[in-house]
Amino acid sequence: MRRIPVAEPVLNGHEKEYVMDCLETGWISGSGKYLNAFEEGFAAFCGTRYAVATFNGTVALHVALLAVGVGAGDEVIVPDLTYIASANAVTYCGATPVLVDVDPHTWTLDIADVERKITSKTKAIMPVHLYGHPADMQPLMALAATHGLKIVEDAAEAHGAAYNGQLVGGIGHVATFSFFGNKVITTGEGGMVVTNDEAVALHVKQLKGQGQDFHRRYWFPIIGYNYRMTNLQAALGLAQLERITWFIERRREVASWYAAQLQGCDLTLPIEASWAKNIYWLYSVVLPKHVNRDQAMQTLAAAGIETRPFFIPMHVLPPYFHADGDQQFPVTTALAAQGINLPTAASLTREEVTYVCDMLKRCISG
Ligand SMILES: *Cc1c(COP(=O)(O)O)cnc(C)c1O
């Protein structure tokens, strides 16, 4: 039987050659030429002055938050609809994630709710460019300027997405990406911090290397972490980065096939706001209320089509539980109950998308 996965890596560029080069030369640990090339290349791709590679996207968020000064007692505004890493990274800093509802159209931070939740303890706002659509950055940057806050973009799902023509990652004070196996490009596990601020970049670099002084070996003026990416990961990353435009264009093409075939169906389709370039990390739809979402996913699974439910809202999870959360975050609650991510692998064919759409239409019609 056919099996169509939600995501799968495509590794048919220079991946094998670069990884073999690491093995043959012995450069397999936390430094080497692929790390330098991957960081330089990724900064150039984002249009930022600096990029610092980390072991994964979660620790990238942790050190990015620390580097802009988030610490014990601070509050950081985080969307209720996100992957738990966004909130956990705030908690790792000893700070409190303050949950905010999302916009019903873009599924990213609701600006009015952000404004309501700013207090004297707020230190930063973390827009998450969910499923590849950028958050509405301009009003967030304005709020940050008014209240003296930092903007930490969680761009884990949005490599190449843009806001008014400007690529995500270079808009806030600092931003992070993930290269997990199902992300736009992958290093197996991996992450990156990008910024235009030299002090932030240096702080991130020091934090990820145990806090070691740059000029004096084994001198640790601060407590850091071992969050280094390996040269092996970076070898994969560099090969993937060489083809990043292809990966992004493939996703946009797959999305255009879905949109053409699902237009007019009783479904909420993902949008591309007038100011946005959506890279459709995962093409995602919201099923109508009369359809049992989990049953529909089972029916699709039986037809060999893998799907994923939207993230469970942070307010439902034990570490961030809010008893009145469903009332406080109605948009997130409704999206999370009925949303699914459809197969969006770069390897997907038009025929497979047609098959997925036909099966999905059957689920919603009967
Ligand atoms: C994937 C992801 C992360 C973290 O990435 P890892 O590399 O898996 O640690 C953070 N935030 C969001 C929104 C993600 O999707």
The ligand as an SDF file (V2000), in Angstrom:
LIG
                    3D

 15 15  0  0  0  0  0  0  0  0999 V2000
   10.8890   22.5800   15.7020 C   0  0  0  0  0  0  0  0  0  0  0  0
   10.5370   23.7580   16.5470 C   0  0  0  0  0  0  0  0  0  0  0  0
   11.3650   24.2470   17.5800 C   0  0  0  0  0  0  0  0  0  0  0  0
   12.5620   23.5540   18.1420 C   0  0  0  0  0  0  0  0  0  0  0  0
   13.3200   22.8570   17.3410 O   0  0  0  0  0  0  0  0  0  0  0  0
   14.2150   21.5880   17.7020 P   0  0  0  0  0  0  0  0  0  0  0  0
   15.2940   21.7080   16.6960 O   0  0  0  0  0  0  0  0  0  0  0  0
   13.3580   20.3850   17.5180 O   0  0  0  0  0  0  0  0  0  0  0  0
   14.7180   21.7210   19.1040 O   0  0  0  0  0  0  0  0  0  0  0  0
   11.0130   25.4230   18.2030 C   0  0  0  0  0  0  0  0  0  0  0  0
    9.8970   26.0780   17.8810 N   0  0  0  0  0  0  0  0  0  0  0  0
    9.0590   25.6440   16.9270 C   0  0  0  0  0  0  0  0  0  0  0  0
    7.8430   26.4400   16.6250 C   0  0  0  0  0  0  0  0  0  0  0  0
    9.3380   24.4540   16.2440 C   0  0  0  0  0  0  0  0  0  0  0  0
    8.4840   24.0130   15.3090 O   0  0  0  0  0  0  0  0  0  0  0  0
  1  2  1  0
  2  3  1  0
  2 14  2  0
  3  4  1  0
  3 10  2  0
  4  5  1  0
  5  6  1  0
  6  7  2  0
  6  8  1  0
  6  9  1  0
 10 11  1  0
 11 12  2  0
 12 13  1  0
 12 14  1  0
 14 15  1  0
M  END
$$$$
